[in-house]
Amino acid sequence: MFVNARGNPWGENLSRRLKPCLRAAGLPTSIDLHCLRHTFGSHLIRAGADVKTVQALLGHSSAMVTLDIYAHAFEDRKREAVEFIALPKAPEAESHPAYFRPKAVGT
């Protein structure tokens, strides 16, 4: 995945090179490549990248694998999903002309 100027893999060298980069970015040096990969995949999905593209970038065998691993239920996304069907707020609901009050069963 990461290669030097000659096209050879960095291998173990990569971990040594990563730590100074993390320090320079003000990030904990305990972050590893797996964490960076997971963050990358999660942010792509959250930003709306199509799953097939993320699958290809991460090298997964299927889009389902990608979704199972990287598609978290972000709190703001849950809120946005519910707002798709936003209903009138309770205090205004009684006077709202489109307010629908279901009848009790049997009435």
VEXMI-733183 format. One record per residue: residue in one letter; z, y, x of N, C-alpha, C, O in turn. Coordinates in steps of 0.2 Angstrom, whole numbers, plus 5000, padded with zeros to 4 digits. Example, Ala and Ser with C-alpha at 12.3 -4.5 7.8 and 13.67 -1.06 7.14 Angstrom:
BEGIN
<site kolro="A" n_Z="5039" n_Y="4972" n_X="5066" ca_Z="5039" ca_Y="4978" ca_X="5062" c_Z="5039" c_Y="4984" c_X="5066" o_Z="5042" o_Y="4983" o_X="5071"/>
<site kolro="S" n_Z="5035" n_Y="4989" n_X="5064" ca_Z="5036" ca_Y="4995" ca_X="5068" c_Z="5039" c_Y="5000" c_X="5064" o_Z="5040" o_Y="5006" o_X="5067"/>
***
This chain:
BEGIN
<site kolro="M" n_Z="5000" n_Y="4994" n_X="5004" ca_Z="5000" ca_Y="5000" ca_X="5000" c_Z="5000" c_Y="5006" c_X="5004" o_Z="4996" o_Y="5011" o_X="5003"/>
<site kolro="F" n_Z="5004" n_Y="5006" n_X="5010" ca_Z="5004" ca_Y="5012" ca_X="5014" c_Z="5001" c_Y="5010" c_X="5021" o_Z="5004" o_Y="5005" o_X="5024"/>
<site kolro="V" n_Z="4997" n_Y="5014" n_X="5023" ca_Z="4994" ca_Y="5012" ca_X="5030" c_Z="4994" c_Y="5018" c_X="5035" o_Z="4994" o_Y="5023" o_X="5033"/>
<site kolro="N" n_Z="4994" n_Y="5016" n_X="5041" ca_Z="4993" ca_Y="5021" ca_X="5046" c_Z="4986" c_Y="5023" c_X="5048" o_Z="4982" o_Y="5021" o_X="5044"/>
<site kolro="A" n_Z="4985" n_Y="5027" n_X="5053" ca_Z="4979" ca_Y="5030" ca_X="5054" c_Z="4974" c_Y="5025" c_X="5056" o_Z="4968" o_Y="5026" o_X="5055"/>
<site kolro="R" n_Z="4976" n_Y="5019" n_X="5058" ca_Z="4971" ca_Y="5014" ca_X="5060" c_Z="4970" c_Y="5009" c_X="5054" o_Z="4966" o_Y="5004" o_X="5054"/>
<site kolro="G" n_Z="4973" n_Y="5010" n_X="5048" ca_Z="4972" ca_Y="5006" ca_X="5042" c_Z="4977" c_Y="5000" c_X="5042" o_Z="4976" o_Y="4996" o_X="5038"/>
<site kolro="N" n_Z="4981" n_Y="5000" n_X="5047" ca_Z="4986" ca_Y="4994" ca_X="5047" c_Z="4992" c_Y="4996" c_X="5042" o_Z="4994" o_Y="5002" o_X="5042"/>
<site kolro="P" n_Z="4995" n_Y="4991" n_X="5039" ca_Z="5001" ca_Y="4992" ca_X="5035" c_Z="5007" c_Y="4995" c_X="5039" o_Z="5008" o_Y="4993" o_X="5045"/>
<site kolro="W" n_Z="5011" n_Y="4999" n_X="5036" ca_Z="5016" ca_Y="5002" ca_X="5039" c_Z="5022" c_Y="4997" c_X="5040" o_Z="5026" o_Y="4997" o_X="5044"/>
<site kolro="G" n_Z="5022" n_Y="4992" n_X="5035" ca_Z="5027" ca_Y="4987" ca_X="5035" c_Z="5034" c_Y="4990" c_X="5035" o_Z="5036" o_Y="4995" o_X="5032"/>
<site kolro="E" n_Z="5038" n_Y="4987" n_X="5040" ca_Z="5045" ca_Y="4989" ca_X="5040" c_Z="5046" c_Y="4996" c_X="5043" o_Z="5051" o_Y="5000" o_X="5041"/>
<site kolro="N" n_Z="5041" n_Y="4999" n_X="5046" ca_Z="5041" ca_Y="5006" ca_X="5048" c_Z="5041" c_Y="5011" c_X="5042" o_Z="5044" o_Y="5016" o_X="5043"/>
<site kolro="L" n_Z="5039" n_Y="5009" n_X="5037" ca_Z="5039" ca_Y="5013" ca_X="5031" c_Z="5046" c_Y="5015" c_X="5029" o_Z="5047" o_Y="5021" o_X="5027"/>
<site kolro="S" n_Z="5051" n_Y="5010" n_X="5029" ca_Z="5058" ca_Y="5012" ca_X="5027" c_Z="5061" c_Y="5017" c_X="5032" o_Z="5064" o_Y="5021" o_X="5029"/>
<site kolro="R" n_Z="5059" n_Y="5016" n_X="5038" ca_Z="5062" ca_Y="5021" ca_X="5043" c_Z="5058" c_Y="5028" c_X="5042" o_Z="5062" o_Y="5033" o_X="5043"/>
<site kolro="R" n_Z="5052" n_Y="5028" n_X="5040" ca_Z="5049" ca_Y="5035" ca_X="5039" c_Z="5051" c_Y="5038" c_X="5032" o_Z="5051" o_Y="5044" o_X="5031"/>
<site kolro="L" n_Z="5053" n_Y="5034" n_X="5027" ca_Z="5055" ca_Y="5036" ca_X="5021" c_Z="5061" c_Y="5040" c_X="5021" o_Z="5062" o_Y="5045" o_X="5018"/>
<site kolro="K" n_Z="5066" n_Y="5038" n_X="5025" ca_Z="5073" ca_Y="5041" ca_X="5025" c_Z="5072" c_Y="5049" c_X="5027" o_Z="5076" o_Y="5053" o_X="5023"/>
<site kolro="P" n_Z="5069" n_Y="5051" n_X="5032" ca_Z="5068" ca_Y="5058" ca_X="5034" c_Z="5065" c_Y="5062" c_X="5028" o_Z="5067" o_Y="5068" o_X="5027"/>
<site kolro="C" n_Z="5060" n_Y="5059" n_X="5025" ca_Z="5057" ca_Y="5062" ca_X="5019" c_Z="5062" c_Y="5063" c_X="5013" o_Z="5062" o_Y="5069" o_X="5010"/>
<site kolro="L" n_Z="5066" n_Y="5058" n_X="5012" ca_Z="5071" ca_Y="5059" ca_X="5007" c_Z="5076" c_Y="5064" c_X="5008" o_Z="5078" o_Y="5069" o_X="5004"/>
<site kolro="R" n_Z="5078" n_Y="5064" n_X="5015" ca_Z="5083" ca_Y="5070" ca_X="5017" c_Z="5080" c_Y="5076" c_X="5016" o_Z="5083" o_Y="5081" o_X="5013"/>
<site kolro="A" n_Z="5074" n_Y="5077" n_X="5018" ca_Z="5070" ca_Y="5084" ca_X="5018" c_Z="5069" c_Y="5086" c_X="5011" o_Z="5069" o_Y="5092" o_X="5009"/>
<site kolro="A" n_Z="5069" n_Y="5081" n_X="5006" ca_Z="5068" ca_Y="5083" ca_X="4999" c_Z="5075" c_Y="5084" c_X="4995" o_Z="5075" o_Y="5085" o_X="4990"/>
<site kolro="G" n_Z="5080" n_Y="5083" n_X="4999" ca_Z="5087" ca_Y="5083" ca_X="4996" c_Z="5089" c_Y="5078" c_X="4992" o_Z="5093" o_Y="5078" o_X="4987"/>
<site kolro="L" n_Z="5086" n_Y="5072" n_X="4993" ca_Z="5087" ca_Y="5066" ca_X="4989" c_Z="5091" c_Y="5061" c_X="4993" o_Z="5092" o_Y="5061" o_X="4999"/>
<site kolro="P" n_Z="5095" n_Y="5057" n_X="4989" ca_Z="5099" ca_Y="5052" ca_X="4992" c_Z="5095" c_Y="5047" c_X="4997" o_Z="5090" o_Y="5045" o_X="4994"/>
<site kolro="T" n_Z="5097" n_Y="5046" n_X="5002" ca_Z="5093" ca_Y="5041" ca_X="5007" c_Z="5094" c_Y="5034" c_X="5005" o_Z="5091" o_Y="5029" o_X="5008"/>
<site kolro="S" n_Z="5098" n_Y="5032" n_X="4999" ca_Z="5099" ca_Y="5026" ca_X="4997" c_Z="5093" c_Y="5024" c_X="4992" o_Z="5092" o_Y="5018" o_X="4990"/>
<site kolro="I" n_Z="5088" n_Y="5029" n_X="4991" ca_Z="5082" ca_Y="5027" ca_X="4987" c_Z="5078" c_Y="5023" c_X="4991" o_Z="5077" o_Y="5024" o_X="4997"/>
<site kolro="D" n_Z="5075" n_Y="5018" n_X="4988" ca_Z="5070" ca_Y="5013" ca_X="4991" c_Z="5064" c_Y="5014" c_X="4988" o_Z="5063" o_Y="5017" o_X="4983"/>
<site kolro="L" n_Z="5059" n_Y="5010" n_X="4991" ca_Z="5052" ca_Y="5010" ca_X="4988" c_Z="5052" c_Y="5007" c_X="4981" o_Z="5048" o_Y="5010" o_X="4977"/>
<site kolro="H" n_Z="5056" n_Y="5003" n_X="4979" ca_Z="5056" ca_Y="5000" ca_X="4972" c_Z="5058" c_Y="5005" c_X="4967" o_Z="5055" o_Y="5006" o_X="4962"/>
<site kolro="C" n_Z="5063" n_Y="5009" n_X="4969" ca_Z="5065" ca_Y="5015" ca_X="4965" c_Z="5060" c_Y="5020" c_X="4964" o_Z="5059" o_Y="5022" o_X="4958"/>
<site kolro="L" n_Z="5056" n_Y="5022" n_X="4969" ca_Z="5051" ca_Y="5026" ca_X="4969" c_Z="5045" c_Y="5024" c_X="4964" o_Z="5042" o_Y="5027" o_X="4961"/>
<site kolro="R" n_Z="5044" n_Y="5017" n_X="4965" ca_Z="5038" ca_Y="5014" ca_X="4961" c_Z="5040" c_Y="5014" c_X="4954" o_Z="5036" o_Y="5016" o_X="4949"/>
<site kolro="H" n_Z="5047" n_Y="5013" n_X="4952" ca_Z="5049" ca_Y="5013" ca_X="4945" c_Z="5049" c_Y="5020" c_X="4942" o_Z="5047" o_Y="5021" o_X="4937"/>
<site kolro="T" n_Z="5051" n_Y="5025" n_X="4946" ca_Z="5051" ca_Y="5032" ca_X="4944" c_Z="5044" c_Y="5034" c_X="4943" o_Z="5042" o_Y="5037" o_X="4938"/>
<site kolro="F" n_Z="5039" n_Y="5032" n_X="4947" ca_Z="5032" ca_Y="5034" ca_X="4947" c_Z="5029" c_Y="5031" c_X="4940" o_Z="5026" o_Y="5035" o_X="4936"/>
<site kolro="G" n_Z="5030" n_Y="5024" n_X="4939" ca_Z="5028" ca_Y="5021" ca_X="4933" c_Z="5031" c_Y="5024" c_X="4927" o_Z="5027" o_Y="5025" o_X="4922"/>
<site kolro="S" n_Z="5037" n_Y="5025" n_X="4927" ca_Z="5041" ca_Y="5028" ca_X="4921" c_Z="5038" c_Y="5035" c_X="4919" o_Z="5037" o_Y="5037" o_X="4913"/>
<site kolro="H" n_Z="5037" n_Y="5039" n_X="4924" ca_Z="5035" ca_Y="5046" ca_X="4923" c_Z="5028" c_Y="5046" c_X="4921" o_Z="5026" o_Y="5050" o_X="4917"/>
<site kolro="L" n_Z="5023" n_Y="5042" n_X="4923" ca_Z="5017" ca_Y="5041" ca_X="4921" c_Z="5016" c_Y="5040" c_X="4913" o_Z="5013" o_Y="5043" o_X="4909"/>
<site kolro="I" n_Z="5020" n_Y="5035" n_X="4911" ca_Z="5021" ca_Y="5033" ca_X="4904" c_Z="5023" c_Y="5038" c_X="4900" o_Z="5020" o_Y="5040" o_X="4895"/>
<site kolro="R" n_Z="5029" n_Y="5041" n_X="4902" ca_Z="5032" ca_Y="5047" ca_X="4899" c_Z="5027" c_Y="5053" c_X="4898" o_Z="5027" o_Y="5056" o_X="4893"/>
<site kolro="A" n_Z="5023" n_Y="5054" n_X="4903" ca_Z="5018" ca_Y="5060" ca_X="4903" c_Z="5012" c_Y="5058" c_X="4898" o_Z="5008" o_Y="5063" o_X="4897"/>
<site kolro="G" n_Z="5012" n_Y="5052" n_X="4896" ca_Z="5006" ca_Y="5051" ca_X="4892" c_Z="5000" c_Y="5047" c_X="4895" o_Z="4995" o_Y="5047" o_X="4892"/>
<site kolro="A" n_Z="5001" n_Y="5045" n_X="4901" ca_Z="4995" ca_Y="5041" ca_X="4904" c_Z="4994" c_Y="5035" c_X="4900" o_Z="4999" o_Y="5032" o_X="4898"/>
<site kolro="D" n_Z="4988" n_Y="5033" n_X="4900" ca_Z="4986" ca_Y="5027" ca_X="4896" c_Z="4989" c_Y="5021" c_X="4900" o_Z="4988" o_Y="5021" o_X="4906"/>
<site kolro="V" n_Z="4991" n_Y="5016" n_X="4896" ca_Z="4995" ca_Y="5010" ca_X="4899" c_Z="4990" c_Y="5006" c_X="4904" o_Z="4992" o_Y="5004" o_X="4909"/>
<site kolro="K" n_Z="4984" n_Y="5006" n_X="4902" ca_Z="4979" ca_Y="5002" ca_X="4906" c_Z="4978" c_Y="5005" c_X="4913" o_Z="4978" o_Y="5002" o_X="4918"/>
<site kolro="T" n_Z="4978" n_Y="5012" n_X="4913" ca_Z="4978" ca_Y="5015" ca_X="4920" c_Z="4984" c_Y="5014" c_X="4924" o_Z="4984" o_Y="5012" o_X="4930"/>
<site kolro="V" n_Z="4990" n_Y="5014" n_X="4921" ca_Z="4996" ca_Y="5013" ca_X="4924" c_Z="4997" c_Y="5006" c_X="4926" o_Z="4999" o_Y="5005" o_X="4932"/>
<site kolro="Q" n_Z="4994" n_Y="5001" n_X="4922" ca_Z="4994" ca_Y="4994" ca_X="4924" c_Z="4990" c_Y="4993" c_X="4931" o_Z="4992" o_Y="4990" o_X="4935"/>
<site kolro="A" n_Z="4984" n_Y="4997" n_X="4931" ca_Z="4980" ca_Y="4996" ca_X="4937" c_Z="4983" c_Y="4999" c_X="4943" o_Z="4983" o_Y="4996" o_X="4948"/>
<site kolro="L" n_Z="4986" n_Y="5005" n_X="4942" ca_Z="4989" ca_Y="5008" ca_X="4948" c_Z="4995" c_Y="5004" c_X="4951" o_Z="4996" o_Y="5004" o_X="4957"/>
<site kolro="L" n_Z="4999" n_Y="5001" n_X="4946" ca_Z="5005" ca_Y="4997" ca_X="4948" c_Z="5003" c_Y="4990" c_X="4950" o_Z="5007" o_Y="4986" o_X="4953"/>
<site kolro="G" n_Z="4997" n_Y="4987" n_X="4948" ca_Z="4995" ca_Y="4981" ca_X="4950" c_Z="4998" c_Y="4975" c_X="4945" o_Z="4999" o_Y="4970" o_X="4948"/>
<site kolro="H" n_Z="5000" n_Y="4977" n_X="4939" ca_Z="5002" ca_Y="4972" ca_X="4935" c_Z="4997" c_Y="4968" c_X="4932" o_Z="4991" o_Y="4969" o_X="4931"/>
<site kolro="S" n_Z="4999" n_Y="4962" n_X="4930" ca_Z="4994" ca_Y="4957" ca_X="4927" c_Z="4992" c_Y="4959" c_X="4920" o_Z="4987" o_Y="4957" o_X="4918"/>
<site kolro="S" n_Z="4996" n_Y="4962" n_X="4916" ca_Z="4994" ca_Y="4964" ca_X="4910" c_Z="4998" c_Y="4971" c_X="4908" o_Z="5003" o_Y="4973" o_X="4911"/>
<site kolro="A" n_Z="4995" n_Y="4974" n_X="4903" ca_Z="4998" ca_Y="4981" ca_X="4900" c_Z="5005" c_Y="4979" c_X="4897" o_Z="5009" o_Y="4984" o_X="4897"/>
<site kolro="M" n_Z="5006" n_Y="4973" n_X="4894" ca_Z="5012" ca_Y="4972" ca_X="4891" c_Z="5018" c_Y="4972" c_X="4897" o_Z="5023" o_Y="4974" o_X="4895"/>
<site kolro="V" n_Z="5016" n_Y="4969" n_X="4902" ca_Z="5021" ca_Y="4969" ca_X="4908" c_Z="5023" c_Y="4976" c_X="4910" o_Z="5029" o_Y="4978" o_X="4910"/>
<site kolro="T" n_Z="5018" n_Y="4980" n_X="4910" ca_Z="5019" ca_Y="4988" ca_X="4912" c_Z="5023" c_Y="4991" c_X="4907" o_Z="5028" o_Y="4994" o_X="4908"/>
<site kolro="L" n_Z="5022" n_Y="4990" n_X="4900" ca_Z="5026" ca_Y="4993" ca_X="4895" c_Z="5033" c_Y="4990" c_X="4895" o_Z="5038" o_Y="4994" o_X="4894"/>
<site kolro="D" n_Z="5034" n_Y="4983" n_X="4896" ca_Z="5040" ca_Y="4980" ca_X="4896" c_Z="5045" c_Y="4983" c_X="4901" o_Z="5051" o_Y="4984" o_X="4900"/>
<site kolro="I" n_Z="5042" n_Y="4985" n_X="4907" ca_Z="5046" ca_Y="4987" ca_X="4913" c_Z="5047" c_Y="4995" c_X="4913" o_Z="5052" o_Y="4997" o_X="4914"/>
<site kolro="Y" n_Z="5042" n_Y="4998" n_X="4911" ca_Z="5042" ca_Y="5006" ca_X="4912" c_Z="5042" c_Y="5010" c_X="4906" o_Z="5043" o_Y="5016" o_X="4907"/>
<site kolro="A" n_Z="5041" n_Y="5007" n_X="4900" ca_Z="5041" ca_Y="5012" ca_X="4894" c_Z="5048" c_Y="5012" c_X="4891" o_Z="5050" o_Y="5008" o_X="4887"/>
<site kolro="H" n_Z="5052" n_Y="5017" n_X="4894" ca_Z="5059" ca_Y="5018" ca_X="4892" c_Z="5059" c_Y="5022" c_X="4885" o_Z="5054" o_Y="5026" o_X="4884"/>
<site kolro="A" n_Z="5064" n_Y="5021" n_X="4882" ca_Z="5065" ca_Y="5025" ca_X="4876" c_Z="5069" c_Y="5032" c_X="4878" o_Z="5075" o_Y="5032" o_X="4877"/>
<site kolro="F" n_Z="5065" n_Y="5037" n_X="4880" ca_Z="5068" ca_Y="5043" ca_X="4882" c_Z="5071" c_Y="5047" c_X="4876" o_Z="5067" o_Y="5047" o_X="4871"/>
<site kolro="E" n_Z="5076" n_Y="5049" n_X="4877" ca_Z="5080" ca_Y="5053" ca_X="4871" c_Z="5076" c_Y="5058" c_X="4868" o_Z="5075" o_Y="5058" o_X="4862"/>
<site kolro="D" n_Z="5072" n_Y="5062" n_X="4872" ca_Z="5068" ca_Y="5068" ca_X="4868" c_Z="5062" c_Y="5065" c_X="4865" o_Z="5060" o_Y="5067" o_X="4860"/>
<site kolro="R" n_Z="5060" n_Y="5059" n_X="4867" ca_Z="5054" ca_Y="5056" ca_X="4864" c_Z="5056" c_Y="5053" c_X="4857" o_Z="5052" o_Y="5053" o_X="4852"/>
<site kolro="K" n_Z="5062" n_Y="5050" n_X="4857" ca_Z="5065" ca_Y="5047" ca_X="4851" c_Z="5065" c_Y="5053" c_X="4846" o_Z="5063" o_Y="5052" o_X="4840"/>
<site kolro="R" n_Z="5068" n_Y="5059" n_X="4848" ca_Z="5069" ca_Y="5064" ca_X="4843" c_Z="5062" c_Y="5067" c_X="4841" o_Z="5061" o_Y="5068" o_X="4835"/>
<site kolro="E" n_Z="5057" n_Y="5067" n_X="4845" ca_Z="5050" ca_Y="5069" ca_X="4844" c_Z="5047" c_Y="5065" c_X="4839" o_Z="5044" o_Y="5067" o_X="4834"/>
<site kolro="A" n_Z="5048" n_Y="5058" n_X="4840" ca_Z="5045" ca_Y="5053" ca_X="4835" c_Z="5048" c_Y="5054" c_X="4828" o_Z="5044" o_Y="5054" o_X="4823"/>
<site kolro="V" n_Z="5055" n_Y="5055" n_X="4827" ca_Z="5058" ca_Y="5056" ca_X="4821" c_Z="5055" c_Y="5063" c_X="4818" o_Z="5054" o_Y="5063" o_X="4812"/>
<site kolro="E" n_Z="5054" n_Y="5068" n_X="4822" ca_Z="5052" ca_Y="5074" ca_X="4819" c_Z="5045" c_Y="5074" c_X="4816" o_Z="5043" o_Y="5079" o_X="4813"/>
<site kolro="F" n_Z="5041" n_Y="5069" n_X="4818" ca_Z="5034" ca_Y="5068" ca_X="4815" c_Z="5035" c_Y="5068" c_X="4807" o_Z="5030" o_Y="5070" o_X="4804"/>
<site kolro="I" n_Z="5040" n_Y="5065" n_X="4805" ca_Z="5041" ca_Y="5065" ca_X="4797" c_Z="5047" c_Y="5069" c_X="4795" o_Z="5051" o_Y="5067" o_X="4791"/>
<site kolro="A" n_Z="5047" n_Y="5075" n_X="4798" ca_Z="5053" ca_Y="5080" ca_X="4797" c_Z="5053" c_Y="5081" c_X="4789" o_Z="5048" o_Y="5083" o_X="4786"/>
<site kolro="L" n_Z="5059" n_Y="5081" n_X="4787" ca_Z="5061" ca_Y="5082" ca_X="4780" c_Z="5065" c_Y="5088" c_X="4779" o_Z="5067" o_Y="5091" o_X="4784"/>
<site kolro="P" n_Z="5065" n_Y="5091" n_X="4773" ca_Z="5069" ca_Y="5098" ca_X="4772" c_Z="5076" c_Y="5096" c_X="4774" o_Z="5079" o_Y="5091" o_X="4773"/>
<site kolro="K" n_Z="5079" n_Y="5101" n_X="4777" ca_Z="5087" ca_Y="5101" ca_X="4779" c_Z="5091" c_Y="5100" c_X="4772" o_Z="5089" o_Y="5103" o_X="4767"/>
<site kolro="A" n_Z="5096" n_Y="5097" n_X="4772" ca_Z="5100" ca_Y="5095" ca_X="4767" c_Z="5102" c_Y="5101" c_X="4762" o_Z="5101" o_Y="5101" o_X="4756"/>
<site kolro="P" n_Z="5105" n_Y="5107" n_X="4765" ca_Z="5106" ca_Y="5112" ca_X="4760" c_Z="5100" c_Y="5115" c_X="4757" o_Z="5101" o_Y="5117" o_X="4751"/>
<site kolro="E" n_Z="5095" n_Y="5115" n_X="4760" ca_Z="5089" ca_Y="5118" ca_X="4756" c_Z="5085" c_Y="5113" c_X="4752" o_Z="5081" o_Y="5115" o_X="4748"/>
<site kolro="A" n_Z="5087" n_Y="5107" n_X="4753" ca_Z="5083" ca_Y="5101" ca_X="4749" c_Z="5084" c_Y="5102" c_X="4742" o_Z="5079" o_Y="5100" o_X="4738"/>
<site kolro="E" n_Z="5090" n_Y="5104" n_X="4739" ca_Z="5091" ca_Y="5104" ca_X="4732" c_Z="5086" c_Y="5109" c_X="4729" o_Z="5083" o_Y="5107" o_X="4723"/>
<site kolro="S" n_Z="5085" n_Y="5114" n_X="4732" ca_Z="5080" ca_Y="5119" ca_X="4729" c_Z="5073" c_Y="5119" c_X="4731" o_Z="5069" o_Y="5123" o_X="4729"/>
<site kolro="H" n_Z="5072" n_Y="5115" n_X="4736" ca_Z="5065" ca_Y="5114" ca_X="4738" c_Z="5060" c_Y="5111" c_X="4733" o_Z="5062" o_Y="5105" o_X="4730"/>
<site kolro="P" n_Z="5055" n_Y="5113" n_X="4731" ca_Z="5051" ca_Y="5111" ca_X="4726" c_Z="5048" c_Y="5104" c_X="4727" o_Z="5047" o_Y="5100" o_X="4723"/>
<site kolro="A" n_Z="5047" n_Y="5102" n_X="4733" ca_Z="5044" ca_Y="5095" ca_X="4735" c_Z="5050" c_Y="5090" c_X="4736" o_Z="5048" o_Y="5085" o_X="4738"/>
<site kolro="Y" n_Z="5056" n_Y="5092" n_X="4735" ca_Z="5062" ca_Y="5088" ca_X="4736" c_Z="5061" c_Y="5082" c_X="4731" o_Z="5060" o_Y="5082" o_X="4725"/>
<site kolro="F" n_Z="5062" n_Y="5076" n_X="4734" ca_Z="5061" ca_Y="5070" ca_X="4730" c_Z="5068" c_Y="5066" c_X="4730" o_Z="5071" o_Y="5065" o_X="4736"/>
<site kolro="R" n_Z="5071" n_Y="5065" n_X="4725" ca_Z="5077" ca_Y="5062" ca_X="4724" c_Z="5076" c_Y="5055" c_X="4721" o_Z="5074" o_Y="5055" o_X="4715"/>
<site kolro="P" n_Z="5077" n_Y="5050" n_X="4725" ca_Z="5076" ca_Y="5043" ca_X="4722" c_Z="5081" c_Y="5042" c_X="4716" o_Z="5086" o_Y="5043" o_X="4717"/>
<site kolro="K" n_Z="5078" n_Y="5038" n_X="4711" ca_Z="5083" ca_Y="5036" ca_X="4706" c_Z="5087" c_Y="5030" c_X="4708" o_Z="5085" o_Y="5026" o_X="4712"/>
<site kolro="A" n_Z="5093" n_Y="5030" n_X="4705" ca_Z="5097" ca_Y="5024" ca_X="4706" c_Z="5094" c_Y="5018" c_X="4703" o_Z="5091" o_Y="5019" o_X="4698"/>
<site kolro="V" n_Z="5095" n_Y="5012" n_X="4706" ca_Z="5092" ca_Y="5006" ca_X="4704" c_Z="5095" c_Y="5005" c_X="4697" o_Z="5101" o_Y="5005" o_X="4695"/>
<site kolro="G" n_Z="5091" n_Y="5003" n_X="4692" ca_Z="5093" ca_Y="5002" ca_X="4685" c_Z="5093" c_Y="5008" c_X="4680" o_Z="5095" o_Y="5007" o_X="4675"/>
<site kolro="T" n_Z="5091" n_Y="5014" n_X="4683" ca_Z="5091" ca_Y="5020" ca_X="4678" c_Z="5084" c_Y="5022" c_X="4676" o_Z="5083" o_Y="5026" o_X="4672"/>
***
